[in-house]
Amino acid sequence: MYTLTQYLQTLENPDGLCHRLEGFTLCRHADGHPIYHIGNSAILFKIQLHGRTLRLRCYTQRPARNLSLLYGESLLERELYLYQGATGEWVDVVVEEWIDGENLEQVMVRAAKAEERNTLHHLSAQFEQLASELLQAPWAHGDLKPENIVVNREGELQLIDFDGCYLPEEPLKLAPELGTPAWQHPARGNHYDAWLDHYPATLMAVQLRALALDPTLIRRFPRSEGILFHPEEVTPQRRNEEPLCEAYRAVCTLFASQGDAVHYRLARLLLHPDHRLPDTEELLGFRLPLRKVDGLEIFFDRRLAGFQTADGFRTPLLYDEAFDFREGWALIRLGKYRHYIDRTLRVVHTLPATCSAAKSRRNGRIRYRIEEEWYEEEV
């Protein structure tokens, strides 16, 4: 094990204690203290070298894998000399370009507390684009969480910290790191596979979208690490058992009430008993509303519904219940909420939450039941 004190002892007085980094300087706060961040297995220092601002990644324990596969030329082997009493040893470090910005956790929490909906919608869209691309890749980050995503000055998201990364060409049977528990499925265990990012990507997409729709959730359900609910709070102990977590229920109700079928389905995926979530990649890459599509017909699978056309177009399984299009509208259900959608799958009319049954549109009118009484509206 290596400590912050050992690294500072070398970095504060590096003469003769480094090779390729010779001439670097530590970046400091206004009070003179070095700028650094302590993570699970490494300490990140901000340094200057030959006019470049860099991230110096220093490990607190010997990495149990070949870092050259992860970092390539950014890995500097036997670069720093650390003292251990009267003697010492040379250790490996990783040096990368510094990204100006804040991590996603800091930005999303601040925006939510200030109720900056535009910022949150932007972060939500940016993250889903990043996650969609990540889940299509043959590798996985392994410790996906807001703290490991930097929001740069242009508002773009960039991944950092690849120590727990899954690489298909690497002959490991167990994960080198287990990721941060607050963003990992409780059943992940020591799995090391291409599915490692599916659960945290879903959890993050759900919470970012929920905060964009209702920033007050951050005050109603405060948690550490910018999270609204923890994985163990929503993972059912028994099959088909609904979680008691109030924050999770509020998020599902929010999506269902607004007819946000994609994020409602992503939220429901969090109940899956395994970290290998089905449909995450398809849902994160699916965008609504569509361009108007003719010939949409219902299809069913796993007690869920979606729409498809004869020429092969098919939506993900989005709805708890759905009916055929009639007069350009289709009736769908998400949880206890019923909506009418048009051929772009955009919600055009929402029925009261107390509605227990409804009919398809006919002659420009809809019918729905509340308790034992039927109501009719022209729409």
C-alpha positions in Angstrom: 0.0 0.0 0.0 1.2 3.5 -0.8 -0.1 6.6 1.0 -0.8 10.2 0.1 2.1 11.2 2.4 4.5 9.1 0.5 3.5 10.6 -2.9 3.6 14.1 -1.5 7.1 13.5 -0.1 8.2 12.7 -3.6 6.1 15.2 -5.6 7.0 18.2 -3.4 10.7 17.5 -3.8 11.0 15.4 -7.1 14.7 16.0 -7.9 16.2 12.7 -8.8 13.0 10.9 -8.0 11.4 10.8 -11.4 12.4 10.2 -15.1 10.2 11.4 -17.9 8.3 13.8 -15.7 11.4 15.7 -14.7 10.7 19.5 -14.5 7.0 19.2 -13.6 5.3 21.3 -11.0 2.3 20.6 -8.8 -0.7 22.8 -9.4 -2.0 24.3 -6.2 -5.1 25.9 -4.7 -5.1 29.5 -3.7 -4.0 28.5 -0.1 -0.9 26.8 -1.5 -2.1 23.2 -1.0 -1.6 20.8 -4.0 -4.7 20.0 -6.1 -5.5 16.3 -5.8 -8.4 13.9 -5.5 -8.3 10.5 -3.7 -10.2 7.7 -5.4 -10.8 4.1 -4.6 -7.4 2.9 -5.7 -5.5 5.9 -6.9 -4.7 9.6 -6.1 -5.1 12.1 -9.0 -2.8 15.1 -9.0 -3.0 18.1 -11.3 0.5 19.0 -12.6 2.2 21.3 -15.1 4.9 20.0 -17.5 6.4 22.0 -20.3 3.4 24.2 -20.6 0.9 21.4 -20.5 -1.6 20.7 -17.8 -1.8 17.0 -17.0 -3.5 14.4 -14.7 -1.0 12.3 -12.8 -2.6 9.1 -11.6 -0.7 7.5 -8.7 -1.8 4.1 -7.3 -2.3 3.4 -3.6 -1.7 -0.3 -4.2 0.1 -2.3 -6.9 -2.4 -2.7 -9.8 -3.2 -6.4 -10.3 -3.3 -6.2 -14.1 -1.5 -5.1 -17.2 -2.1 -1.3 -17.2 -0.5 -1.0 -20.7 -3.6 -2.6 -22.2 -5.8 0.1 -20.6 -3.6 3.2 -20.9 -1.0 2.5 -23.7 1.6 5.2 -23.9 0.0 7.1 -21.0 1.5 4.5 -18.6 4.9 5.5 -17.3 6.5 2.4 -15.8 8.8 2.8 -12.8 8.5 6.6 -13.0 8.3 7.8 -9.4 10.5 6.8 -6.5 8.6 6.4 -3.2 10.4 6.3 0.1 9.5 3.5 2.6 11.6 4.4 5.6 15.3 4.5 4.7 14.7 2.7 1.4 12.0 2.8 -1.3 11.0 1.6 -4.7 10.1 2.8 -8.2 6.3 2.8 -9.0 4.2 3.1 -12.2 2.0 6.1 -12.9 -0.4 7.2 -15.6 -0.2 10.6 -17.2 -3.1 12.1 -19.3 -4.3 15.4 -20.5 -6.2 17.4 -17.9 -9.8 18.0 -18.7 -11.0 21.4 -17.6 -14.4 21.1 -15.9 -16.3 19.5 -13.1 -17.5 16.0 -12.6 -21.1 15.2 -13.5 -22.2 14.7 -9.9 -21.2 18.2 -9.0 -22.9 19.8 -12.0 -26.1 17.8 -11.7 -26.6 18.3 -8.0 -25.9 22.1 -8.3 -28.3 22.4 -11.2 -31.0 20.4 -9.4 -30.8 22.5 -6.3 -31.0 25.6 -8.4 -33.8 24.1 -10.4 -32.0 24.7 -13.7 -34.1 22.4 -15.9 -32.4 23.4 -19.2 -29.0 22.3 -17.8 -30.5 19.1 -16.5 -32.2 18.3 -19.8 -28.9 18.9 -21.6 -27.0 16.7 -19.2 -29.6 14.0 -19.6 -29.4 14.0 -23.4 -25.6 14.1 -23.4 -25.4 11.2 -21.0 -27.8 9.0 -22.9 -25.8 9.7 -26.1 -22.5 8.7 -24.3 -24.1 5.7 -22.6 -25.7 4.5 -25.9 -22.3 4.6 -27.6 -20.6 2.9 -24.6 -23.0 0.0 -24.5 -22.5 -0.7 -28.1 -18.7 -1.0 -27.6 -17.0 -4.4 -27.0 -15.5 -3.1 -23.8 -17.0 -1.7 -20.6 -15.9 1.0 -18.2 -16.5 -1.1 -15.1 -17.0 1.8 -12.6 -19.5 4.0 -14.4 -20.8 6.8 -12.1 -21.2 10.6 -12.2 -17.9 11.1 -10.4 -16.1 9.4 -13.3 -17.6 11.6 -16.0 -16.2 15.1 -16.5 -18.4 17.9 -17.9 -16.0 20.1 -19.9 -16.3 23.8 -20.7 -18.4 23.0 -23.8 -20.9 21.0 -21.8 -19.7 17.7 -23.3 -19.2 14.6 -21.2 -16.0 12.7 -21.0 -15.2 9.4 -19.2 -12.3 9.1 -16.9 -10.8 6.4 -14.6 -10.6 3.2 -16.6 -8.9 1.0 -14.0 -12.0 -1.3 -13.7 -12.4 -1.6 -17.4 -13.5 -4.8 -19.1 -11.4 -5.7 -22.1 -12.4 -8.7 -24.2 -8.8 -9.4 -25.1 -7.7 -9.5 -21.4 -7.6 -13.0 -19.9 -9.2 -12.2 -16.5 -11.9 -14.3 -14.9 -12.7 -11.9 -12.1 -13.1 -8.1 -12.1 -10.0 -6.2 -11.0 -12.3 -3.7 -9.3 -15.9 -4.0 -8.2 -17.0 -0.5 -8.9 -18.8 1.9 -6.5 -21.6 0.1 -4.7 -24.0 3.1 -4.9 -24.0 2.7 -8.7 -23.7 -1.1 -9.1 -26.3 -3.9 -9.1 -26.2 -5.8 -5.8 -25.9 -9.0 -7.7 -23.0 -7.9 -9.8 -20.5 -9.7 -7.6 -17.1 -10.4 -9.2 -18.5 -10.6 -12.7 -16.1 -9.4 -15.5 -18.0 -9.1 -18.7 -19.3 -6.6 -21.4 -22.5 -6.1 -19.3 -20.8 -4.2 -16.4 -22.1 -0.8 -17.6 -25.7 -1.7 -18.3 -27.1 -1.3 -14.8 -25.2 1.9 -13.8 -26.0 3.5 -17.2 -29.7 2.7 -16.6 -29.6 4.0 -13.0 -27.9 7.2 -14.1 -30.2 7.8 -17.1 -33.3 7.4 -14.9 -32.1 9.8 -12.2 -30.9 12.5 -14.6 -34.1 12.4 -16.5 -36.2 12.5 -13.3 -34.3 15.5 -12.1 -34.7 17.3 -15.4 -38.5 16.8 -15.2 -38.7 17.6 -11.4 -35.6 19.1 -9.8 -37.3 19.2 -6.4 -36.7 15.5 -6.1 -33.1 16.3 -5.0 -34.5 18.0 -1.9 -37.3 15.6 -1.2 -35.1 12.5 -1.3 -31.5 13.7 -0.4 -28.8 11.0 -0.6 -25.0 11.1 -0.8 -23.2 11.0 -4.2 -26.1 12.8 -6.0 -28.2 9.7 -6.1 -32.0 9.6 -5.4 -32.1 6.0 -4.4 -29.6 3.2 -3.9 -29.6 -0.1 -5.8 -30.3 -2.2 -2.7 -33.5 -0.1 -2.1 -35.0 -1.1 -5.4 -33.7 -4.6 -6.1 -36.6 -6.9 -5.1 -35.9 -9.7 -2.7 -38.6 -11.9 -4.3 -39.8 -12.3 -7.8 -42.4 -9.7 -8.9 -42.2 -7.9 -5.5 -42.5 -4.1 -5.7 -39.9 -2.1 -3.8 -41.0 0.0 -0.9 -38.5 2.8 -1.7 -40.5 6.1 -1.7 -38.0 7.8 -4.0 -38.2 5.1 -6.6 -42.0 5.0 -6.6 -42.0 8.8 -7.0 -39.7 8.6 -10.1 -41.8 5.8 -11.7 -45.0 7.8 -11.0 -43.4 10.9 -12.6 -42.5 9.1 -15.8 -45.9 7.3 -16.0 -47.9 10.5 -15.4 -46.0 12.4 -18.1 -46.2 9.5 -20.6 -42.4 9.2 -20.7 -42.5 5.5 -21.8 -38.8 5.2 -22.5 -37.7 6.3 -19.0 -40.5 4.5 -17.3 -39.4 1.3 -18.9 -35.7 2.0 -17.9 -36.8 2.6 -14.3 -38.7 -0.7 -14.3 -35.5 -2.4 -15.6 -33.8 -1.6 -12.3 -36.0 -4.3 -10.7 -34.2 -7.0 -12.8 -32.5 -9.6 -10.5 -29.3 -9.7 -12.5 -26.8 -7.0 -13.6 -27.3 -8.2 -17.2 -30.2 -5.9 -17.9 -32.2 -6.7 -21.1 -33.2 -3.9 -23.5 -31.0 -1.1 -21.9 -29.0 -0.6 -25.1 -32.1 -0.5 -27.3 -34.0 1.9 -24.9 -31.1 4.3 -24.5 -30.7 4.6 -28.2 -34.4 5.1 -28.9 -35.6 8.7 -29.4 -39.2 10.0 -29.2 -41.1 11.5 -30.8 -40.7 9.6 -34.1 -41.4 11.0 -37.5 -45.0 10.0 -38.4 -45.1 6.3 -39.1 -48.0 4.7 -41.0 -49.1 1.1 -40.6 -48.1 0.8 -36.9 -49.5 -2.4 -35.3 -49.2 -3.7 -31.7 -46.9 -6.5 -30.8 -46.5 -8.2 -27.4 -43.7 -9.9 -25.6 -43.0 -10.6 -21.9 -46.4 -9.1 -21.0 -45.3 -5.8 -22.5 -46.3 -4.0 -25.7 -44.7 -2.1 -28.5 -45.5 -1.1 -32.1 -44.1 -2.4 -35.4 -44.7 -2.1 -39.1 -44.9 -4.8 -41.8 -41.5 -3.6 -43.3 -39.5 -4.4 -40.2 -39.6 -1.2 -38.1 -40.1 -2.1 -34.4 -40.1 0.0 -31.2 -38.7 -1.3 -27.9 -41.2 -2.9 -25.5 -42.5 0.3 -23.9 -46.0 -0.1 -22.6 -47.7 -2.1 -19.9 -50.8 -2.1 -22.1 -51.6 -0.8 -25.6 -54.4 -0.8 -28.2 -54.6 -0.4 -31.9 -54.5 3.0 -33.6 -58.0 4.3 -34.3 -58.6 7.7 -35.9 -54.8 8.4 -35.6 -54.6 7.8 -31.8 -53.7 4.7 -29.7 -54.5 4.2 -26.1 -51.6 3.1 -23.9 -51.0 2.5 -20.2 -47.9 3.1 -18.1 -48.5 1.9 -14.5 -51.8 3.4 -13.4 -51.7 6.2 -16.0 -53.5 6.0 -19.4 -52.6 8.2 -22.3 -53.5 8.6 -26.0 -50.5 8.8 -28.4 -50.3 9.8 -32.1 -48.3 8.0 -34.8 -45.1 9.7 -33.7 -45.7 8.0 -30.3 -46.1 11.5 -28.8 -48.6 11.8 -25.9 -51.6 13.9 -27.1 -54.0 13.4 -24.3 -53.7 12.2 -20.7 -56.5 10.7 -18.7 -57.0 11.4 -15.0 -54.9 9.3 -12.6 -58.1 7.9 -11.1 -59.2 6.4 -14.4 -59.6 2.6 -14.2 -60.6 1.8 -17.8 -60.8 3.6 -21.2 -61.9 3.1 -24.8 -60.2 3.8 -28.0 -61.0 7.0 -29.8 -64.2 6.8 -31.9 -65.9 9.6 -33.9 -63.6 12.1 -32.3 -64.6 11.1 -28.8 -63.1 9.1 -26.0 -64.7 7.3 -23.1 -63.1 6.5 -19.7 -64.3 5.2 -16.3 -63.6 6.6 -12.9 -64.9 4.3 -10.1 -68.2 3.1 -11.5 -69.1 6.0 -13.7 -68.2 6.4 -17.4 -67.3 9.8 -18.9 -67.1 11.0 -22.5 -65.1 13.8 -24.1 -64.7 15.2 -27.5 -61.0 15.5 -28.4 
